[in-house]
Structures are given as C-alpha cells and as structure tokens.
Amino acid sequence: MTSASPAVLSAPDPLLRLAPELGAEALRRQLAEDVRSGLTRRQKSLPPKYFYDDRGSELFEAICELPEYYLTRTETALLADIAGAVVAQVAPTQLVELGSGASRKTRLLLDALVARGPGAWYVPIDVSGGALHASAARLREAYPGLGVHGIVADFEPGPPPLPPAARRLVAYLGSSIGNFVPPADARLLRGLAARLHAGDALLLGVDLVKGEDVMRAAYDDAAGVTAEFNRNVLRVINRLLDADFDPAAFDHVARWDAATASIEMHLRARRAHRVHLAALDLSVAFAAGETIHTETSRKFTRASVTALLAASAFRLARWDEAPGGGFALALATLEGRP
C-alpha cells in the first residue's frame, strides 16, 4: 500500500485538515503485489495491514472491548496514570499517532496536551479513511481548540511527511510494533526517526511476555470476533482483486511460538480447494489443513525493547509497567539528542 500525498484538502473548519485518501489504483497495485508474492510462497502469507478496511477497523474496535483482549484496557489504565507526566516531560505542540483507529486511548494524551494551552495539533495517521475521518470529526467537537490534521496513509516503512511543529510526541500504541518481524520493526522506527527532530519523542506501547494461555486467548476469543477479523482480509481481496475466496472455508488459528516470543494468526483451509484471483490471472491451490499466515504479534521484555530502540536511533528515556508487569509504555528520544 502506498502512502497518500499529505497535501491538505480545503475544509470550512480551519482546524480540521484531512489529507486525501489512498488512491484506489495505488491501493490495488500494492495489494496485488503483496498478494501475488504471499500466496505463491511455500508458507502462504498476507500482510496484516489489509485487515483494516472500514469493516476491519470496526471489527478491531469490537475486539478491544472483549474480556479476553486485555491489551486495550491494560494500556488505557497505564496511560491514564502517566499521560500527564509524559506530556509534561516532552512538552509537545503536536501529537502524532501511528495507526490511530478510533483514537479512544489517545484522548488521555490529548487531555494533557490541550491543558498546556492553545495551539496544539493532533496528527492521526491510519490506512482506514472512514475510521480516521469519523474520529477527526468527533475530536474537533470534543476539543474545540485542538487542530486535527488527519493523514490516510500506510506508514510502513515510515510515516509520510508531517506538518511542521516546534516539538512532537509520536504515539504508537496497542503493541502494534509487534506486528513487524525483525528487521522490519527497526526499519519502521528508523523511518520514523528520519521525520523527527531534536526534542521530539516516541511513546511506544508494548505487550510483555506472560502466561501462554492468557496471550493465546486474546487472539482467539470465545465470541469469534477475532476469527471474523482474520477472515476479513479474504473479503478485502475478493472486493479489490475480483477473487472468489470463501471465508467460511477457512478456520481461524492462533498459536504461540516460544522461539520468537510471538502469537501467530493463520487461516487454515478446511478442505482442499482452489481460489481464482481474476485481477491477477492467478489460481491458487490449497491442501486441506494448509494455512495462510496473516499476522505475527510479538511480545517483549524491557531488554528487547531497549535493544529495538537502540537499533532504531532511539534511546529509552522512561519505562512504565502496568501492575503485574503485563504491559509497558516506553518513552524514547532520538539517540544522542536531548
């Protein structure tokens, strides 16, 4: 998926700026490349970013409310405790969020940001235009003095050009960095570092290694919402690449890989069958039990986070863990800069 140009569309509200959505043709071209590459490998795979069309974003918001999905409520509680201190320490004029979604947790940071005085801006970046535009409109109502500059873009391997700011705090929450397998994680953070300046900072949410049963249940809930979220990638491909995937022909699988400290999500074929992707002139055979690897969710320790930051031009400046040590927020600054 290619990044949208950050050029701003005209809007009657001077504090609401929305960059144009990703071009449909550019999206299809990148999707086509990724799908062709992923489905012709021995271990078939699809990038998790394609979960997030508007329907996928809605499903993920529902996942965040599930009892098994501890990540959101744990991170939210921790953020409520430290948001004021983090904003005071960084003193940003602009809050940038990668993968902003509905921006619910972000309000804790925005409360602290706007309390510092007028002139603050929020820059949400997300691949789902529907979710971002709706969230931006709600935030303008909730924070009358806050400027919102939304950018619909893919931020891998780094964000698009950002609006100018005296000082930025970038939030990358939800342990989404765990979706990137090394060295892609460090490459993404290095791309981010290239957009930042002295005094800017990164607030990174990271899920920590814990009991296997707890972690696996978070990705395989009893209500089956995560299973529908996982299958949604097939619906995206059907719509954009004129494919004939039957989502009901695949089971959702979540498994723990101790060697990589990660939960892997797969779609497992219930029976042998063949799928045709008309836009690619490609036919893909599936054996019964064969899987498509759709997502990796790595889990971390303080040592592994520190090492990742060091490999990405950042240094750890503050570390806060939730009670019980299940989740952490790491505040980092650019290496060698104040």
C-alpha positions in Angstrom: 0.0 0.0 0.0 1.5 3.3 -0.9 1.3 6.5 1.1 -1.1 9.2 0.3 0.2 12.6 -0.5 -0.1 14.8 2.6 -1.5 17.7 0.6 -4.4 19.2 2.6 -7.9 19.3 1.2 -9.9 22.6 1.7 -12.3 22.5 4.6 -14.6 25.0 6.2 -13.2 24.4 9.6 -9.6 25.9 9.7 -8.6 23.5 12.5 -9.7 20.4 10.6 -7.4 19.2 7.8 -7.8 15.9 6.0 -5.3 14.6 3.5 -6.7 12.8 0.5 -7.4 9.1 0.8 -5.2 6.5 -0.7 -5.8 6.3 -4.4 -7.9 3.2 -5.3 -5.5 2.2 -8.1 -2.4 2.7 -5.9 -4.0 0.5 -3.3 -4.9 -2.2 -5.7 -1.4 -2.2 -7.2 0.3 -2.6 -3.9 -2.3 -5.2 -2.7 -1.8 -7.1 -6.0 2.0 -7.2 -5.5 1.7 -8.3 -1.9 -1.0 -11.0 -2.5 0.8 -12.5 -5.5 4.0 -12.7 -3.6 2.4 -14.0 -0.4 0.1 -16.6 -1.9 2.8 -18.1 -4.2 5.2 -18.9 -1.3 5.6 -22.3 0.4 4.1 -20.8 3.6 1.4 -18.7 2.2 1.1 -15.3 3.9 -0.8 -11.9 3.7 0.3 -8.7 5.4 -1.9 -7.7 8.4 -2.4 -4.2 7.2 -5.0 -5.4 4.8 -7.3 -6.3 7.7 -8.1 -2.7 8.0 -10.7 -1.6 5.6 -13.6 0.2 7.2 -15.2 -3.1 8.2 -11.9 -4.4 9.6 -11.5 -1.3 11.7 -15.0 -1.8 13.1 -14.2 -5.4 14.0 -10.9 -4.4 15.7 -12.7 -1.8 17.8 -15.1 -4.7 18.9 -12.0 -6.9 19.7 -10.8 -4.1 22.0 -13.9 -4.5 24.1 -13.7 -8.3 24.5 -12.9 -9.7 28.0 -10.1 -11.8 26.6 -8.4 -8.9 25.0 -6.5 -7.5 28.0 -4.2 -5.3 25.9 -6.5 -2.3 25.4 -7.9 -2.0 28.9 -4.4 -2.6 30.5 -2.7 0.0 28.3 -5.6 2.5 28.8 -5.3 2.2 32.6 -1.5 2.7 32.4 -1.8 5.6 30.1 -4.3 7.3 32.4 -1.7 7.1 35.1 1.2 8.6 33.2 -0.2 10.7 30.3 0.2 13.9 32.2 3.8 13.2 33.2 4.8 12.1 29.7 3.3 15.2 28.1 4.9 17.4 30.8 8.3 15.8 30.1 8.2 16.1 26.4 6.2 19.4 26.2 5.0 18.8 22.6 3.0 21.1 20.5 1.9 18.3 18.2 0.8 14.7 18.9 1.3 12.3 16.0 -0.4 8.9 16.2 0.5 5.9 14.0 -2.4 3.6 13.4 -4.8 5.9 15.1 -8.1 4.0 14.6 -10.9 5.5 16.7 -8.4 7.5 18.8 -10.0 6.4 22.0 -7.0 5.9 24.2 -5.4 8.9 22.6 -7.8 11.2 24.4 -5.8 10.7 27.6 -2.8 12.2 25.9 -4.9 14.9 24.2 -6.4 16.0 27.6 -2.9 16.6 28.9 -1.8 18.3 25.6 -4.7 20.8 25.4 -4.3 21.5 29.1 -0.9 23.1 28.4 -2.6 25.9 26.4 -3.9 26.7 22.9 -2.3 26.0 19.6 -1.9 22.2 19.9 -2.4 19.9 16.9 -3.2 16.2 16.6 -2.0 14.3 13.5 -3.6 10.9 13.3 -2.3 8.5 10.5 -4.3 5.5 9.5 -4.9 3.3 6.5 -8.7 3.4 7.0 -10.1 6.6 5.7 -13.6 6.0 7.1 -12.3 5.5 10.6 -9.9 8.4 10.5 -12.4 10.9 9.1 -15.1 9.9 11.6 -12.6 10.1 14.5 -11.3 13.5 13.4 -14.8 15.0 13.3 -15.6 13.7 16.8 -12.3 15.1 18.2 -13.0 18.5 16.8 -16.3 18.6 18.6 -14.7 17.3 21.9 -11.7 19.6 21.7 -12.8 23.0 20.2 -9.3 24.5 20.4 -7.4 21.4 19.0 -6.3 21.3 15.4 -6.6 18.0 13.7 -4.6 17.1 10.6 -5.6 13.6 9.5 -3.5 11.7 7.0 -4.8 8.5 5.4 -1.6 6.6 4.6 0.4 3.4 5.0 3.3 4.3 7.4 5.5 1.3 6.6 8.5 1.7 6.5 8.0 5.2 7.9 5.3 7.9 8.1 4.7 10.4 5.3 5.9 13.9 5.7 4.5 15.5 8.8 3.1 19.0 9.3 5.7 21.4 10.8 5.8 21.6 14.6 8.0 23.0 17.3 8.1 19.7 19.2 6.4 16.4 18.5 5.3 13.4 20.6 4.6 10.3 18.4 2.4 7.7 19.9 2.5 4.1 18.6 0.2 2.3 20.9 -1.5 -1.1 21.2 1.8 -3.0 20.9 1.3 -2.7 17.1 5.1 -2.7 16.7 4.9 -6.4 17.5 3.3 -7.0 14.1 6.6 -6.3 12.4 9.1 -9.1 12.3 12.8 -8.1 12.6 14.4 -6.3 10.9 11.1 -4.7 9.7 10.4 -3.3 13.2 13.7 -1.4 13.4 13.3 -0.3 9.8 9.9 1.3 10.6 11.3 3.1 13.6 14.3 4.3 11.7 11.9 5.7 9.1 10.0 7.5 11.9 13.3 8.8 13.3 14.1 10.4 9.9 10.9 12.5 10.2 11.7 13.8 13.7 14.0 16.5 15.2 15.9 17.2 18.4 13.5 17.2 21.3 10.8 15.0 19.7 9.9 11.8 21.4 8.2 8.4 20.8 5.7 6.8 23.2 5.7 3.1 22.3 3.1 0.6 23.8 4.5 -2.9 24.2 2.8 -6.1 25.3 5.1 -8.1 27.6 5.7 -11.9 27.7 3.3 -13.6 30.1 1.4 -16.8 30.5 0.7 -18.6 27.2 -3.0 -19.3 27.9 -3.6 -15.6 28.6 -1.8 -14.4 25.4 -3.4 -17.0 23.1 -6.9 -16.3 24.4 -6.5 -12.6 23.5 -6.3 -13.7 19.8 -8.9 -16.5 19.9 -11.9 -15.1 21.8 -14.9 -17.2 22.6 -17.3 -15.0 20.6 -15.3 -15.5 17.4 -14.8 -11.7 16.7 -11.1 -12.2 16.1 -11.9 -15.0 13.7 -14.1 -12.7 11.7 -11.4 -10.0 11.8 -8.9 -12.5 10.5 -11.2 -13.7 7.7 -11.8 -10.1 6.7 -8.6 -10.0 4.8 -10.1 -12.5 2.4 -13.1 -10.2 1.8 -10.8 -7.3 1.1 -9.0 -9.4 -1.6 -12.3 -10.6 -3.0 -13.5 -7.0 -3.4 -10.3 -5.4 -4.7 -8.8 -8.2 -6.7 -12.0 -9.9 -8.0 -11.2 -13.1 -6.1 -13.5 -15.9 -5.1 -12.3 -16.8 -1.6 -14.9 -18.4 0.6 -14.1 -17.1 4.1 -16.2 -19.9 5.6 -13.8 -22.4 4.0 -11.0 -21.3 6.5 -10.7 -21.7 10.2 -9.1 -19.1 12.4 -5.9 -20.4 14.2 -3.9 -18.6 16.9 -0.8 -20.2 18.3 2.2 -19.3 20.5 5.7 -19.6 19.1 8.1 -19.6 22.1 11.2 -19.3 19.9 10.1 -15.9 18.5 8.0 -14.9 21.6 5.0 -14.3 19.4 1.4 -15.2 18.7 0.9 -16.2 15.1 -2.5 -15.9 13.4 -3.3 -18.2 10.5 -6.3 -19.1 8.3 -6.4 -22.9 7.8 -8.2 -24.4 4.9 -10.9 -26.8 5.9 -10.7 -28.8 2.7 -8.7 -29.0 -0.5 -9.8 -26.4 -2.9 -8.7 -23.8 -5.4 -9.2 -20.0 -5.4 -9.1 -17.8 -8.5 -8.0 -14.2 -8.4 -9.2 -12.7 -11.7 -7.3 -9.4 -11.4 -4.0 -11.3 -11.0 -4.9 -14.0 -13.6 -3.8 -16.3 -10.8 -5.2 -19.6 -9.4 -4.1 -20.8 -6.0 -4.5 -24.3 -4.7 -5.0 -25.1 -1.0 -4.5 -28.5 0.5 -6.7 -29.5 3.4 -5.1 -28.1 6.6 -2.8 -25.7 4.7 -2.6 -22.2 6.3 -2.2 -18.6 5.3 0.0 -16.7 7.9 -1.9 -13.4 8.4 -0.3 -11.8 11.5 2.5 -12.0 14.0 2.1 -10.4 17.4 5.4 -10.4 19.1 5.7 -10.0 22.9 8.5 -8.1 24.6 10.7 -7.7 27.6 12.3 -4.4 28.8 15.7 -5.7 27.4 14.2 -6.5 23.9 12.5 -3.1 23.7 15.7 -1.3 24.7 17.6 -3.2 22.1 15.0 -2.4 19.4 15.1 1.3 20.2 18.9 1.3 20.1 18.8 -0.3 16.7 16.4 2.4 15.5 18.3 5.6 16.6 16.3 5.9 19.8 17.2 5.6 23.4 14.9 4.6 26.3 14.1 7.7 28.5 11.2 6.4 30.6 9.7 2.9 31.3 6.3 2.4 32.9 4.8 -1.1 33.5 1.2 -1.9 34.4 0.7 -3.5 37.8 1.7 -7.2 37.4 4.0 -6.4 34.6 1.8 -7.4 31.7 2.1 -4.3 29.5 4.5 -1.3 29.3 4.8 2.1 27.8 8.3 3.1 26.7 9.2 6.8 26.2 12.2 7.2 23.9 14.2 10.1 22.4 16.4 10.2 19.4 19.9 8.7 20.3 22.4 11.4 21.0 19.9 14.2 21.1 18.3 15.9 24.1 
